[in-house]
Amino acid sequence: MGNVSARRRRRKHNRDLNPIRRREIIRHAVHIGAHETEDVSRWLIAWHWHNRKAKDPIWSLVEAAKRMGGSITEAEASAITEEASITRKHLTADNLARFLGVTYAQRQALRLKTIGSLDVKKGARKVLRKRKDRLYQAAKRRAAGARPQSESLSATQPWKEEGMSRPAWYRRNKARRDSETTSSAVSLIGNADRPVLPETGMEASERCVAPKQEDLRLESADGASLTADIPISVVPCWVFGRRPQKLARAA
């Protein structure tokens, strides 16, 4: 399994981003209407840079021009490929954004992932992403019923208004909440509700403690002394916060 995971990680890391970037170049060209400008060749040159594995680059470039909303001949496509070969390549995200004139607003509107922006640098975009995620998570917590930090007990400190210490305020409010509770929730460590074992009627927490020797002797109805074997508890004592102990047996 370790080798399989490593292969998957390498495959994801070495993923070819050229197809994604070609689609984003076309998306941006359509968005700004590049086919209606004289600089439409810039988008075609950038598209050709990221189409190195094409078997027929001329035909591919003609089809790319159609997807951008325009059309070129095979001779024009050949000229563009020659110009792309002598033009300095802009392959990084921000360099390609400067070459095409991609702004941050356009990047957000078109959801571009492999092309940067000319007005907001990479570090600033990272800060904005973190801020956006932080606001999203905060809104999600508020929708789930969580209070903002400004309304937390540490911020409001209601015990000061009532003139008492913080521990005393917590104790009083805990007792009030317990008194107002109408149904008891299941708790594995609580003292109020403890499960009872059906075979003995004893509370499970009591079964986890070895009884005293005098408690092991029973008396019958006529006063005769009897002895009873106390079985080993089948309830895991660690559930109730106590270390497992074997129960003593009557002699």
C-alpha positions in Angstrom: 0.0 0.0 0.0 2.9 2.3 0.7 4.3 1.9 -2.8 0.8 2.5 -4.3 0.4 5.7 -2.3 3.8 6.9 -3.4 3.0 6.3 -7.1 -0.3 8.2 -6.7 1.5 11.1 -5.1 4.1 11.2 -7.9 1.4 11.0 -10.5 -0.5 13.9 -8.9 2.7 16.0 -8.5 3.8 15.4 -12.1 0.3 16.1 -13.5 0.5 17.9 -16.8 -1.1 21.4 -16.4 -0.8 22.4 -20.0 -4.3 21.2 -21.0 -5.8 23.2 -18.0 -3.8 26.3 -19.0 -4.8 26.1 -22.6 -8.5 26.1 -21.6 -7.9 29.0 -19.3 -6.1 31.0 -22.1 -9.2 30.4 -24.4 -11.5 31.4 -21.5 -9.7 34.6 -21.0 -9.6 35.4 -24.7 -13.3 34.8 -25.1 -14.0 36.9 -22.0 -12.2 40.1 -23.2 -13.1 39.5 -26.9 -9.5 39.0 -28.0 -10.5 37.9 -31.6 -11.8 41.5 -32.2 -8.4 43.1 -31.3 -5.2 43.3 -33.3 -3.3 41.4 -30.5 -5.2 38.2 -30.8 -1.9 36.5 -31.8 -0.7 36.9 -28.2 -3.3 34.4 -26.9 -2.6 32.1 -29.8 1.2 32.3 -29.1 0.6 31.5 -25.5 -1.7 28.7 -26.4 0.9 27.3 -28.7 3.6 27.4 -26.0 1.5 25.0 -24.0 0.7 22.6 -26.9 4.1 21.0 -27.3 2.9 17.5 -27.7 0.6 18.2 -30.6 1.1 16.0 -33.7 -0.3 18.7 -36.0 0.4 22.1 -34.3 -0.9 24.1 -37.4 -4.3 22.4 -37.3 -4.5 22.6 -33.5 -3.8 26.4 -33.7 -6.6 26.9 -36.3 -9.0 25.0 -34.0 -7.9 27.1 -31.0 -8.6 30.3 -32.9 -12.2 29.0 -33.6 -12.7 28.3 -29.9 -11.6 31.9 -29.1 -14.3 33.2 -31.3 -12.3 34.0 -34.5 -10.7 32.2 -37.4 -7.3 32.0 -39.0 -5.9 30.4 -42.1 -3.2 27.7 -42.0 -0.7 30.2 -43.4 -1.5 32.6 -40.5 -1.2 29.7 -38.1 2.2 28.8 -39.5 3.4 32.4 -39.1 2.1 32.4 -35.5 4.0 29.2 -34.7 7.2 30.7 -36.1 6.7 33.9 -34.1 6.1 31.8 -30.9 9.4 30.0 -31.5 11.4 33.2 -31.4 9.4 35.0 -28.7 10.6 34.8 -25.1 8.4 32.3 -23.4 6.3 33.4 -20.4 5.5 30.1 -18.7 5.1 31.0 -15.0 1.7 32.1 -13.7 2.5 35.8 -13.1 4.7 36.2 -16.2 1.9 34.7 -18.4 -0.6 37.0 -16.7 1.5 40.0 -17.6 1.9 38.8 -21.2 -1.9 38.4 -21.6 -2.9 41.3 -19.3 -4.9 39.2 -16.8 -6.1 41.3 -13.9 -7.0 39.9 -10.5 -10.7 40.7 -11.0 -10.7 38.7 -14.3 -8.8 35.9 -12.6 -11.5 35.7 -9.9 -14.4 36.0 -12.3 -13.1 33.3 -14.7 -11.8 31.1 -11.8 -8.3 30.8 -13.3 -6.0 28.5 -11.4 -2.8 28.3 -13.5 -2.6 31.9 -14.6 -1.7 34.6 -12.1 -2.5 38.3 -12.2 -0.6 41.4 -13.1 -1.9 43.6 -10.3 -1.9 41.2 -7.3 1.2 39.1 -6.7 1.4 35.5 -5.7 2.1 36.3 -2.0 -0.8 38.7 -1.8 -3.1 36.2 -3.5 -2.2 33.6 -0.8 -3.1 36.1 1.9 -6.4 36.8 0.3 -7.2 33.1 -0.1 -6.5 32.5 3.6 -8.7 35.5 4.6 -11.5 34.3 2.4 -11.3 30.8 3.9 -11.2 32.2 7.4 -14.4 34.3 6.7 -16.1 31.3 5.2 -15.3 29.1 8.2 -16.5 31.8 10.6 -19.8 32.1 8.7 -20.2 28.3 8.7 -19.6 28.2 12.5 -22.2 31.0 13.1 -24.7 29.2 10.9 -24.2 26.1 13.1 -25.0 28.2 16.3 -21.5 29.2 17.5 -21.1 32.6 18.9 -18.5 35.1 17.6 -15.4 35.6 19.7 -16.6 39.1 20.8 -19.6 37.4 22.5 -17.7 34.6 24.2 -17.6 34.3 28.0 -13.9 35.2 28.1 -14.7 38.4 26.3 -18.0 39.4 28.1 -16.9 38.1 31.6 -20.4 38.1 33.1 -19.0 37.1 36.6 -17.6 40.6 37.0 -21.0 42.2 36.6 -22.4 39.9 39.3 -19.5 40.6 41.6 -18.2 37.0 41.9 -15.2 35.0 40.9 -15.1 33.1 37.7 -15.0 29.6 39.3 -18.0 30.5 41.5 -20.0 31.8 38.5 -19.3 28.6 36.5 -20.3 26.4 39.5 -23.6 28.3 40.0 -24.5 28.2 36.4 -23.7 24.5 36.1 -26.0 23.8 39.0 -28.7 25.9 37.4 -28.4 24.0 34.1 -28.6 20.7 36.0 -31.7 21.7 37.8 -33.4 22.9 34.7 -32.6 19.6 32.8 -35.7 17.5 32.2 -34.0 14.5 30.7 -30.6 13.0 31.5 -28.2 12.4 28.7 -26.1 9.3 28.6 -22.7 10.0 30.1 -19.9 7.5 30.5 -18.2 9.4 33.3 -21.1 11.0 35.1 -22.1 10.2 38.6 -25.9 10.8 38.3 -26.7 8.1 35.8 -24.9 4.8 35.7 -26.0 1.7 33.7 -27.3 -1.2 35.7 -26.4 -4.8 34.8 -29.5 -6.8 34.3 -28.2 -10.1 35.8 -27.5 -8.6 39.2 -29.3 -5.3 39.4 -26.0 -3.7 40.5 -24.7 -0.5 39.0 -21.8 -1.2 36.7 -19.5 1.2 38.5 -20.1 -0.8 41.7 -19.2 -4.0 39.9 -15.8 -2.5 39.2 -14.8 -2.3 42.9 -13.9 -5.3 44.9 -16.4 -5.6 47.7 -15.4 -6.1 51.3 -15.3 -9.6 52.8 -18.2 -9.0 55.1 -20.3 -7.8 52.2 -19.9 -11.2 50.5 -21.7 -13.1 53.2 -25.5 -13.4 52.8 -28.1 -14.6 55.1 -31.1 -16.8 54.3 -34.6 -16.2 55.6 -34.0 -18.5 58.6 -30.8 -16.7 59.6 -28.4 -19.3 58.2 -25.1 -18.0 56.9 -24.6 -18.4 53.2 -21.8 -17.6 50.9 -22.0 -16.3 47.3 -19.5 -16.3 44.6 -19.1 -12.9 43.0 -18.2 -13.3 39.3 -15.6 -11.2 37.6 -17.2 -8.1 36.2 -17.8 -8.2 32.5 -18.1 -4.4 32.3 -14.8 -2.7 31.3 -14.0 -0.5 34.3 -12.0 2.0 32.3 -15.3 3.2 30.8 -16.2 4.6 34.2 -12.8 6.1 34.9 -11.5 3.3 37.1 -8.7 0.8 36.7 -9.9 -2.8 36.1 -10.0 -4.9 39.2 -11.0 -8.5 39.7 -13.7 -9.0 42.2 -12.8 -11.1 45.3 -14.5 -14.4 45.9 -16.0 -15.6 49.1 -13.9 -18.2 51.0 
